[in-house]
Every structure is written in C-alpha cells, then in structure tokens.
Amino acid sequence: MVCSIGNGRMAVMARLLAAGSLLQNSAEEVSQQKLATQYICRELHEADEPNLLDEEDMHVFGLMPMTDPLDLVCCNACKKPVKASQYAAHAELCRFLNSAEEMTLEPDGGNLQGRKGKS
C-alpha cells in the first residue's frame, strides 16, 4: 500500500513534533506568568494596599481606614452620613452650598416673577 506525502506516519510525526514544541513554549510562558504573579502578590502583600492613602486624604479617612472604627453622624442640613471627625468641615461646606443655592433661587432679592406676569 502506498501513502501520499501528506498522510501516514510522516504526517503524524510532523504533527507530534509541532505539538511538542508548542507545549514546551506554553510551559515556559506558564512558568514566567507564575513568577510574575508571585512577584505581584508579594508586592501587594507588603504594600498593605487598602491602607495606602494620599496625604491629603488621611485627615478625612484616618491613618488606617480599613481597620479604624467608622463613627458616622447625620448632617442636619442634608441628612447625609458624615464621619464624626469631619462633621465641622462638612457642616461649613453644607452651609456654603445651601446659601449659594438660595442666592441662585432668588436673584432679584426674592421677587420671582413668572412669564405670565411679564405678558
């Protein structure tokens, strides 16, 4: 029996050799990815990521926000929950925003006229 060039044992051997080199390459890639993953995990563990804050945010959230107790109070003006240590700053901002809102609602000193009055 005569086999053509693309069939038979030679074709099977060629496919096995090609698959073997692919498996070797993928095994190398897997080991590189595993090393990279281990490095990233080690860096994140050492960094204690949930507790990294910008210096400007530390006064709002505390030194370790994930472990510090969360003491919340309710703002009287806007009814939003606010961290107790930041209530004074929030109340001042809330008063400023409310006064600015009142000024935009009353541009003529409280005399708002609708379109019907102008017609």
PyMOL commands that place a pseudoatom at each C-alpha (Angstrom):
pseudoatom trace, name=CA, resn=MET, resi=1, chain=A, elem=C, hetatm=0, pos=[0.000, 0.000, 0.000]
pseudoatom trace, name=CA, resn=VAL, resi=2, chain=A, elem=C, hetatm=0, pos=[1.364, 3.400, -0.980]
pseudoatom trace, name=CA, resn=CYS, resi=3, chain=A, elem=C, hetatm=0, pos=[0.678, 6.504, 1.153]
pseudoatom trace, name=CA, resn=SER, resi=4, chain=A, elem=C, hetatm=0, pos=[0.750, 10.029, -0.169]
pseudoatom trace, name=CA, resn=ILE, resi=5, chain=A, elem=C, hetatm=0, pos=[3.248, 12.502, 1.298]
pseudoatom trace, name=CA, resn=GLY, resi=6, chain=A, elem=C, hetatm=0, pos=[0.702, 14.335, 3.477]
pseudoatom trace, name=CA, resn=ASN, resi=7, chain=A, elem=C, hetatm=0, pos=[-0.669, 11.147, 5.053]
pseudoatom trace, name=CA, resn=GLY, resi=8, chain=A, elem=C, hetatm=0, pos=[0.720, 8.328, 7.116]
pseudoatom trace, name=CA, resn=ARG, resi=9, chain=A, elem=C, hetatm=0, pos=[3.438, 8.142, 9.713]
pseudoatom trace, name=CA, resn=MET, resi=10, chain=A, elem=C, hetatm=0, pos=[5.423, 11.140, 8.467]
pseudoatom trace, name=CA, resn=ALA, resi=11, chain=A, elem=C, hetatm=0, pos=[2.446, 13.482, 8.820]
pseudoatom trace, name=CA, resn=VAL, resi=12, chain=A, elem=C, hetatm=0, pos=[1.739, 12.144, 12.311]
pseudoatom trace, name=CA, resn=MET, resi=13, chain=A, elem=C, hetatm=0, pos=[5.385, 12.622, 13.310]
pseudoatom trace, name=CA, resn=ALA, resi=14, chain=A, elem=C, hetatm=0, pos=[5.375, 16.180, 11.979]
pseudoatom trace, name=CA, resn=ARG, resi=15, chain=A, elem=C, hetatm=0, pos=[2.226, 16.989, 13.977]
pseudoatom trace, name=CA, resn=LEU, resi=16, chain=A, elem=C, hetatm=0, pos=[3.669, 15.445, 17.145]
pseudoatom trace, name=CA, resn=LEU, resi=17, chain=A, elem=C, hetatm=0, pos=[6.893, 17.419, 16.810]
pseudoatom trace, name=CA, resn=ALA, resi=18, chain=A, elem=C, hetatm=0, pos=[4.979, 20.651, 16.228]
pseudoatom trace, name=CA, resn=ALA, resi=19, chain=A, elem=C, hetatm=0, pos=[2.723, 19.974, 19.222]
pseudoatom trace, name=CA, resn=GLY, resi=20, chain=A, elem=C, hetatm=0, pos=[5.736, 19.160, 21.383]
pseudoatom trace, name=CA, resn=SER, resi=21, chain=A, elem=C, hetatm=0, pos=[7.374, 22.493, 20.623]
pseudoatom trace, name=CA, resn=LEU, resi=22, chain=A, elem=C, hetatm=0, pos=[4.095, 24.301, 21.344]
pseudoatom trace, name=CA, resn=LEU, resi=23, chain=A, elem=C, hetatm=0, pos=[3.784, 22.547, 24.685]
pseudoatom trace, name=CA, resn=GLN, resi=24, chain=A, elem=C, hetatm=0, pos=[7.349, 23.477, 25.546]
pseudoatom trace, name=CA, resn=ASN, resi=25, chain=A, elem=C, hetatm=0, pos=[6.696, 27.139, 24.677]
pseudoatom trace, name=CA, resn=SER, resi=26, chain=A, elem=C, hetatm=0, pos=[3.461, 27.235, 26.637]
pseudoatom trace, name=CA, resn=ALA, resi=27, chain=A, elem=C, hetatm=0, pos=[5.165, 25.597, 29.641]
pseudoatom trace, name=CA, resn=GLU, resi=28, chain=A, elem=C, hetatm=0, pos=[7.808, 28.343, 29.579]
pseudoatom trace, name=CA, resn=GLU, resi=29, chain=A, elem=C, hetatm=0, pos=[5.097, 31.012, 29.326]
pseudoatom trace, name=CA, resn=VAL, resi=30, chain=A, elem=C, hetatm=0, pos=[3.195, 29.458, 32.220]
pseudoatom trace, name=CA, resn=SER, resi=31, chain=A, elem=C, hetatm=0, pos=[6.291, 29.444, 34.413]
pseudoatom trace, name=CA, resn=GLN, resi=32, chain=A, elem=C, hetatm=0, pos=[7.001, 33.102, 33.540]
pseudoatom trace, name=CA, resn=GLN, resi=33, chain=A, elem=C, hetatm=0, pos=[3.408, 34.066, 34.311]
pseudoatom trace, name=CA, resn=LYS, resi=34, chain=A, elem=C, hetatm=0, pos=[3.572, 32.167, 37.593]
pseudoatom trace, name=CA, resn=LEU, resi=35, chain=A, elem=C, hetatm=0, pos=[6.732, 34.039, 38.609]
pseudoatom trace, name=CA, resn=ALA, resi=36, chain=A, elem=C, hetatm=0, pos=[5.150, 37.368, 37.671]
pseudoatom trace, name=CA, resn=THR, resi=37, chain=A, elem=C, hetatm=0, pos=[2.021, 36.526, 39.667]
pseudoatom trace, name=CA, resn=GLN, resi=38, chain=A, elem=C, hetatm=0, pos=[4.076, 35.575, 42.718]
pseudoatom trace, name=CA, resn=TYR, resi=39, chain=A, elem=C, hetatm=0, pos=[6.019, 38.836, 42.474]
pseudoatom trace, name=CA, resn=ILE, resi=40, chain=A, elem=C, hetatm=0, pos=[2.839, 40.924, 42.227]
pseudoatom trace, name=CA, resn=CYS, resi=41, chain=A, elem=C, hetatm=0, pos=[1.240, 39.083, 45.167]
pseudoatom trace, name=CA, resn=ARG, resi=42, chain=A, elem=C, hetatm=0, pos=[4.343, 39.627, 47.285]
pseudoatom trace, name=CA, resn=GLU, resi=43, chain=A, elem=C, hetatm=0, pos=[4.432, 43.346, 46.444]
pseudoatom trace, name=CA, resn=LEU, resi=44, chain=A, elem=C, hetatm=0, pos=[0.730, 43.823, 47.232]
pseudoatom trace, name=CA, resn=HIS, resi=45, chain=A, elem=C, hetatm=0, pos=[1.059, 41.936, 50.499]
pseudoatom trace, name=CA, resn=GLU, resi=46, chain=A, elem=C, hetatm=0, pos=[3.995, 44.087, 51.575]
pseudoatom trace, name=CA, resn=ALA, resi=47, chain=A, elem=C, hetatm=0, pos=[2.300, 47.304, 50.469]
pseudoatom trace, name=CA, resn=ASP, resi=48, chain=A, elem=C, hetatm=0, pos=[-0.860, 46.696, 52.570]
pseudoatom trace, name=CA, resn=GLU, resi=49, chain=A, elem=C, hetatm=0, pos=[-2.815, 48.215, 49.671]
pseudoatom trace, name=CA, resn=PRO, resi=50, chain=A, elem=C, hetatm=0, pos=[-6.137, 49.003, 51.412]
pseudoatom trace, name=CA, resn=ASN, resi=51, chain=A, elem=C, hetatm=0, pos=[-4.356, 51.334, 53.804]
pseudoatom trace, name=CA, resn=LEU, resi=52, chain=A, elem=C, hetatm=0, pos=[-2.380, 53.346, 51.250]
pseudoatom trace, name=CA, resn=LEU, resi=53, chain=A, elem=C, hetatm=0, pos=[-3.769, 56.882, 51.103]
pseudoatom trace, name=CA, resn=ASP, resi=54, chain=A, elem=C, hetatm=0, pos=[-2.670, 60.195, 49.735]
pseudoatom trace, name=CA, resn=GLU, resi=55, chain=A, elem=C, hetatm=0, pos=[-1.514, 62.542, 52.459]
pseudoatom trace, name=CA, resn=GLU, resi=56, chain=A, elem=C, hetatm=0, pos=[-4.352, 64.964, 51.722]
pseudoatom trace, name=CA, resn=ASP, resi=57, chain=A, elem=C, hetatm=0, pos=[-6.953, 62.230, 52.357]
pseudoatom trace, name=CA, resn=MET, resi=58, chain=A, elem=C, hetatm=0, pos=[-5.521, 60.998, 55.651]
pseudoatom trace, name=CA, resn=HIS, resi=59, chain=A, elem=C, hetatm=0, pos=[-7.284, 63.659, 57.700]
pseudoatom trace, name=CA, resn=VAL, resi=60, chain=A, elem=C, hetatm=0, pos=[-10.620, 62.537, 56.260]
pseudoatom trace, name=CA, resn=PHE, resi=61, chain=A, elem=C, hetatm=0, pos=[-10.263, 58.760, 56.398]
pseudoatom trace, name=CA, resn=GLY, resi=62, chain=A, elem=C, hetatm=0, pos=[-7.722, 58.303, 59.208]
pseudoatom trace, name=CA, resn=LEU, resi=63, chain=A, elem=C, hetatm=0, pos=[-4.372, 56.553, 59.132]
pseudoatom trace, name=CA, resn=MET, resi=64, chain=A, elem=C, hetatm=0, pos=[-5.713, 53.037, 58.513]
pseudoatom trace, name=CA, resn=PRO, resi=65, chain=A, elem=C, hetatm=0, pos=[-9.223, 53.285, 57.039]
pseudoatom trace, name=CA, resn=MET, resi=66, chain=A, elem=C, hetatm=0, pos=[-9.838, 49.550, 56.756]
pseudoatom trace, name=CA, resn=THR, resi=67, chain=A, elem=C, hetatm=0, pos=[-9.066, 48.917, 60.434]
pseudoatom trace, name=CA, resn=ASP, resi=68, chain=A, elem=C, hetatm=0, pos=[-10.170, 52.159, 62.134]
pseudoatom trace, name=CA, resn=PRO, resi=69, chain=A, elem=C, hetatm=0, pos=[-13.734, 52.169, 63.507]
pseudoatom trace, name=CA, resn=LEU, resi=70, chain=A, elem=C, hetatm=0, pos=[-16.231, 54.086, 61.392]
pseudoatom trace, name=CA, resn=ASP, resi=71, chain=A, elem=C, hetatm=0, pos=[-18.093, 56.621, 63.546]
pseudoatom trace, name=CA, resn=LEU, resi=72, chain=A, elem=C, hetatm=0, pos=[-20.824, 58.245, 61.455]
pseudoatom trace, name=CA, resn=VAL, resi=73, chain=A, elem=C, hetatm=0, pos=[-23.192, 61.088, 62.290]
pseudoatom trace, name=CA, resn=CYS, resi=74, chain=A, elem=C, hetatm=0, pos=[-26.059, 62.529, 60.269]
pseudoatom trace, name=CA, resn=CYS, resi=75, chain=A, elem=C, hetatm=0, pos=[-25.811, 66.054, 58.858]
pseudoatom trace, name=CA, resn=ASN, resi=76, chain=A, elem=C, hetatm=0, pos=[-28.776, 68.180, 59.966]
pseudoatom trace, name=CA, resn=ALA, resi=77, chain=A, elem=C, hetatm=0, pos=[-28.912, 70.138, 56.704]
pseudoatom trace, name=CA, resn=CYS, resi=78, chain=A, elem=C, hetatm=0, pos=[-28.511, 67.487, 54.003]
pseudoatom trace, name=CA, resn=LYS, resi=79, chain=A, elem=C, hetatm=0, pos=[-29.209, 64.309, 56.043]
pseudoatom trace, name=CA, resn=LYS, resi=80, chain=A, elem=C, hetatm=0, pos=[-26.086, 62.596, 54.632]
pseudoatom trace, name=CA, resn=PRO, resi=81, chain=A, elem=C, hetatm=0, pos=[-23.915, 60.343, 56.807]
pseudoatom trace, name=CA, resn=VAL, resi=82, chain=A, elem=C, hetatm=0, pos=[-20.633, 62.032, 57.700]
pseudoatom trace, name=CA, resn=LYS, resi=83, chain=A, elem=C, hetatm=0, pos=[-17.616, 60.767, 59.630]
pseudoatom trace, name=CA, resn=ALA, resi=84, chain=A, elem=C, hetatm=0, pos=[-17.777, 62.331, 63.097]
pseudoatom trace, name=CA, resn=SER, resi=85, chain=A, elem=C, hetatm=0, pos=[-14.263, 63.764, 62.858]
pseudoatom trace, name=CA, resn=GLN, resi=86, chain=A, elem=C, hetatm=0, pos=[-15.206, 65.581, 59.640]
pseudoatom trace, name=CA, resn=TYR, resi=87, chain=A, elem=C, hetatm=0, pos=[-18.595, 66.937, 60.715]
pseudoatom trace, name=CA, resn=ALA, resi=88, chain=A, elem=C, hetatm=0, pos=[-17.405, 70.519, 61.308]
pseudoatom trace, name=CA, resn=ALA, resi=89, chain=A, elem=C, hetatm=0, pos=[-15.820, 70.797, 57.848]
pseudoatom trace, name=CA, resn=HIS, resi=90, chain=A, elem=C, hetatm=0, pos=[-18.861, 69.175, 56.223]
pseudoatom trace, name=CA, resn=ALA, resi=91, chain=A, elem=C, hetatm=0, pos=[-21.303, 71.448, 58.067]
pseudoatom trace, name=CA, resn=GLU, resi=92, chain=A, elem=C, hetatm=0, pos=[-19.404, 74.534, 56.899]
pseudoatom trace, name=CA, resn=LEU, resi=93, chain=A, elem=C, hetatm=0, pos=[-19.402, 73.298, 53.297]
pseudoatom trace, name=CA, resn=CYS, resi=94, chain=A, elem=C, hetatm=0, pos=[-23.080, 72.379, 53.549]
pseudoatom trace, name=CA, resn=ARG, resi=95, chain=A, elem=C, hetatm=0, pos=[-23.980, 75.882, 54.836]
pseudoatom trace, name=CA, resn=PHE, resi=96, chain=A, elem=C, hetatm=0, pos=[-21.971, 77.452, 52.000]
pseudoatom trace, name=CA, resn=LEU, resi=97, chain=A, elem=C, hetatm=0, pos=[-23.687, 75.300, 49.373]
pseudoatom trace, name=CA, resn=ASN, resi=98, chain=A, elem=C, hetatm=0, pos=[-27.138, 75.984, 50.826]
pseudoatom trace, name=CA, resn=SER, resi=99, chain=A, elem=C, hetatm=0, pos=[-26.532, 79.747, 50.851]
pseudoatom trace, name=CA, resn=ALA, resi=100, chain=A, elem=C, hetatm=0, pos=[-25.256, 79.614, 47.256]
pseudoatom trace, name=CA, resn=GLU, resi=101, chain=A, elem=C, hetatm=0, pos=[-28.344, 77.626, 46.264]
pseudoatom trace, name=CA, resn=GLU, resi=102, chain=A, elem=C, hetatm=0, pos=[-30.632, 80.190, 47.913]
pseudoatom trace, name=CA, resn=MET, resi=103, chain=A, elem=C, hetatm=0, pos=[-28.849, 83.006, 46.076]
pseudoatom trace, name=CA, resn=THR, resi=104, chain=A, elem=C, hetatm=0, pos=[-29.422, 81.321, 42.706]
pseudoatom trace, name=CA, resn=LEU, resi=105, chain=A, elem=C, hetatm=0, pos=[-33.085, 80.716, 43.522]
pseudoatom trace, name=CA, resn=GLU, resi=106, chain=A, elem=C, hetatm=0, pos=[-33.656, 84.367, 44.474]
pseudoatom trace, name=CA, resn=PRO, resi=107, chain=A, elem=C, hetatm=0, pos=[-31.715, 86.545, 42.006]
pseudoatom trace, name=CA, resn=ASP, resi=108, chain=A, elem=C, hetatm=0, pos=[-33.972, 89.656, 42.445]
pseudoatom trace, name=CA, resn=GLY, resi=109, chain=A, elem=C, hetatm=0, pos=[-33.968, 89.648, 46.214]
pseudoatom trace, name=CA, resn=GLY, resi=110, chain=A, elem=C, hetatm=0, pos=[-36.850, 87.192, 46.469]
pseudoatom trace, name=CA, resn=ASN, resi=111, chain=A, elem=C, hetatm=0, pos=[-39.160, 88.734, 43.859]
pseudoatom trace, name=CA, resn=LEU, resi=112, chain=A, elem=C, hetatm=0, pos=[-39.506, 85.928, 41.350]
pseudoatom trace, name=CA, resn=GLN, resi=113, chain=A, elem=C, hetatm=0, pos=[-41.904, 86.659, 38.512]
pseudoatom trace, name=CA, resn=GLY, resi=114, chain=A, elem=C, hetatm=0, pos=[-43.158, 84.040, 36.143]
pseudoatom trace, name=CA, resn=ARG, resi=115, chain=A, elem=C, hetatm=0, pos=[-43.717, 84.502, 32.409]
pseudoatom trace, name=CA, resn=LYS, resi=116, chain=A, elem=C, hetatm=0, pos=[-47.424, 85.168, 32.978]
pseudoatom trace, name=CA, resn=GLY, resi=117, chain=A, elem=C, hetatm=0, pos=[-46.623, 88.368, 34.891]
pseudoatom trace, name=CA, resn=LYS, resi=118, chain=A, elem=C, hetatm=0, pos=[-44.482, 89.715, 32.042]
pseudoatom trace, name=CA, resn=SER, resi=119, chain=A, elem=C, hetatm=0, pos=[-47.035, 89.106, 29.265]
for i in range(1, 119): cmd.bond("trace and resi %d" % i, "trace and resi %d" % (i + 1))
show_as sticks, trace
zoom trace
